[in-house]
Amino acid sequence: MSAATNRQIAEWLGWQAVDPRSVSPYKWLSPSMGVQEELPGYTTDLNACAEFGPALRERQLANDYSDCLYEVLPSGVQQWEATAKQRCAAMVKVMDEEDTRNG
């Protein structure tokens, strides 16, 4: 998982660059925490991944996420055991499926 994946997820969750032309580190506007120096580390931080739930429920995509998470998990691994990287892989699948449905 890359920084690009992290940014893709953050933007889907409502994060916005304050000034995309600024030099690194970017300033980001969080949907709930105001201006931040950097994005949450979704691909490495399970606590950051907890932000997925409300957005998925709001868009009625929680079941889709659950299905995608099972698809990315190795056999025998339960959802609650999923790493941040695996959760992000499922999240990207949900976002891609949503884009496909919405054209």
C-alpha positions as CSV (number, residue, x, y, z in Angstrom):
1,M,0.0,0.0,0.0
2,S,1.3,3.4,-0.9
3,A,0.9,7.0,0.1
4,A,-1.3,7.3,-3.0
5,T,-3.7,4.7,-1.5
6,N,-3.7,6.5,1.8
7,R,-4.6,9.8,0.1
8,Q,-7.3,8.1,-2.1
9,I,-9.0,6.8,1.0
10,A,-8.6,10.1,2.9
11,E,-10.2,12.0,0.1
12,W,-13.1,9.5,-0.2
13,L,-13.6,10.0,3.6
14,G,-13.9,13.8,3.0
15,W,-10.3,15.1,3.7
16,Q,-9.4,18.0,1.5
17,A,-6.1,19.6,0.6
18,V,-6.1,23.2,1.9
19,D,-3.7,24.3,-0.9
20,P,-2.8,21.5,-3.3
21,R,0.0,23.6,-4.8
22,S,1.8,24.0,-1.4
23,V,5.0,22.3,-0.7
24,S,5.2,19.2,1.5
25,P,4.0,18.7,4.1
26,Y,0.6,19.4,2.8
27,K,-2.0,21.0,5.0
28,W,-5.2,19.0,5.1
29,L,-8.7,19.8,6.2
30,S,-10.3,17.0,8.2
31,P,-14.0,16.5,8.1
32,S,-14.0,16.5,11.9
33,M,-10.7,17.8,13.2
34,G,-9.9,21.0,11.3
35,V,-6.6,21.7,9.6
36,Q,-4.0,18.9,10.0
37,E,-0.3,18.7,9.0
38,E,-0.7,15.2,7.5
39,L,-3.3,12.5,6.7
40,P,-4.0,9.7,9.0
41,G,-1.9,6.6,8.3
42,Y,-4.8,4.4,7.2
43,T,-2.6,1.8,5.6
44,T,-0.6,1.2,8.8
45,D,-2.9,2.3,11.6
46,L,-6.0,0.3,12.8
47,N,-7.2,3.3,14.8
48,A,-7.3,5.4,11.6
49,C,-9.2,2.6,9.9
50,A,-11.9,3.0,12.4
51,E,-12.9,6.1,10.4
52,F,-14.2,3.8,7.7
53,G,-17.3,2.7,9.6
54,P,-19.4,5.9,9.8
55,A,-18.7,6.7,6.1
56,L,-19.5,3.2,4.9
57,R,-22.8,3.2,6.9
58,E,-23.7,6.7,5.7
59,R,-23.3,5.5,2.1
60,Q,-24.9,2.2,2.8
61,L,-21.7,0.3,1.8
62,A,-21.0,-1.5,5.1
63,N,-22.1,-4.9,3.7
64,D,-20.1,-4.3,0.6
65,Y,-17.0,-3.6,2.7
66,S,-17.6,-6.7,4.8
67,D,-17.8,-8.8,1.6
68,C,-14.6,-7.2,0.1
69,L,-12.8,-7.7,3.4
70,Y,-13.5,-11.4,3.3
71,E,-12.2,-11.5,-0.3
72,V,-8.9,-10.0,0.6
73,L,-8.3,-12.0,3.8
74,P,-6.4,-15.3,3.7
75,S,-8.4,-18.4,4.3
76,G,-9.2,-18.9,8.0
77,V,-8.5,-15.3,9.0
78,Q,-11.5,-13.5,10.6
79,Q,-12.5,-9.9,9.9
80,W,-11.5,-8.8,13.4
81,E,-8.0,-10.1,12.7
82,A,-7.5,-8.0,9.6
83,T,-4.5,-5.7,9.4
84,A,-4.7,-2.1,8.4
85,K,-3.2,-3.0,5.0
86,Q,-6.0,-5.6,4.5
87,R,-8.7,-3.2,5.6
88,C,-7.4,-0.6,3.1
89,A,-7.3,-3.2,0.3
90,A,-11.0,-3.9,1.0
91,M,-11.8,-0.2,1.2
92,V,-10.2,0.5,-2.2
93,K,-12.3,-2.4,-3.7
94,V,-15.4,-0.8,-2.2
95,M,-14.5,2.6,-3.6
96,D,-13.7,1.1,-7.1
97,E,-17.1,-0.7,-7.0
98,E,-18.9,2.5,-6.0
99,D,-17.2,4.4,-8.9
100,T,-18.2,1.7,-11.3
101,R,-21.8,1.8,-10.2
102,N,-22.0,5.6,-10.3
103,G,-20.3,5.7,-13.7
